[in-house]
Amino acid sequence: MKRDLLTIQDLTREEIETLLARARELKAWQQQGRSQTPLQGKILALIFDKPSTRTRVSFEVAMAQLGGTSIYLAPGQTQMARNEPMPDTARVLSRYVNGVVIRTFAQEAVAELARHAAIPVINGLTDSHHPCQVLSDLMTVQEHFPDLAHLKVAWVGDGNNMANSWITAALHLDFVLYLACPKGYEPDSALLQEAQKKGKKVYLTQDPKAAVADVQVINTDVWASMGQEEEAEARKEVFQPYQVNADLLKLTRPEAIVLHCLPAHREEEITAEVLDGPQSAVWDQAENRLHFQKALLEWLL
């Protein structure tokens, strides 16, 4: 039976742990100069309605290193730009390629593609979820704090797709998650309610200082995501108290690490001092997209 990754909720706890372990193994093998090509002859289609650096490059390199190939389908370069129905596109691609990564706006578009495709579909980002990013971020976290069960994570900033995906990860892995978001910019309320019903340690506050106290991981993202450019100036004023800077870092543990999924707007949501500082794990975080996605592709394809 084919499997998809539309949100982290599509995986079990055991599957997440298996993928993280395999990603660490593949990273070690690459550092040792070892290689495997289990996806020789496999082809991955990349449907991207949004610009990308890390998602596109990491998936293309992952396929190449695993022995497969990829086809990049940019906006306007397929018949979907001329309103071909998503089910028709899904059925056709299923006859040509072995898997699809889609990076788009609406979560429903990804779900519709998956419903009609006979091949695995991977969410490469929507406005609601970014599962590959957060799963690979967990790999980075484990490199510093192996025991996720005793982990405390803070999310500081917009309650966006990244915040939602951190909540779905906490639903499975039982770490403590504090989300500090301005009023009116909270994460998905249904996900928060689900976490509360299941007794998960997921807490929402408007106070970033309270959120970061005693955590091992501080996480942030841009204040205005793709598609919100017209709101950028207004958001700067609202989000200024949520900047991840040296003063905020002083309130947490000395061994805490800082994550940012990139691209970063230096001196807005995060200062250059922190982004380039000794507690930043951002560049390892970016690299680990490659290793986790290799594990994911190997498993799905």
Secondary structure by P-SEA (a helix, b strand, c coil): ccccccccccccaaaaaaaaaaaaaaaaaaaacccccccccbbbbbbccccccaaaaaaaaaaaaacbbbbbbccccccccccccaaaaaaaaaacccbbbbbcccaaaaaaaaaccccbbbccccccccaaaaaaaaaaaaacccccccbbbbbcccccaaaaaaaaaaaccccbbbbbbcccccccaaaaaaaaaaccccccccccccccccccbbbbccccccccccaaaaaaaaaccccccaaaaaaccccbbbbbccccccccccccccccccccaaaaaaaaaaaaaaaaaaaac
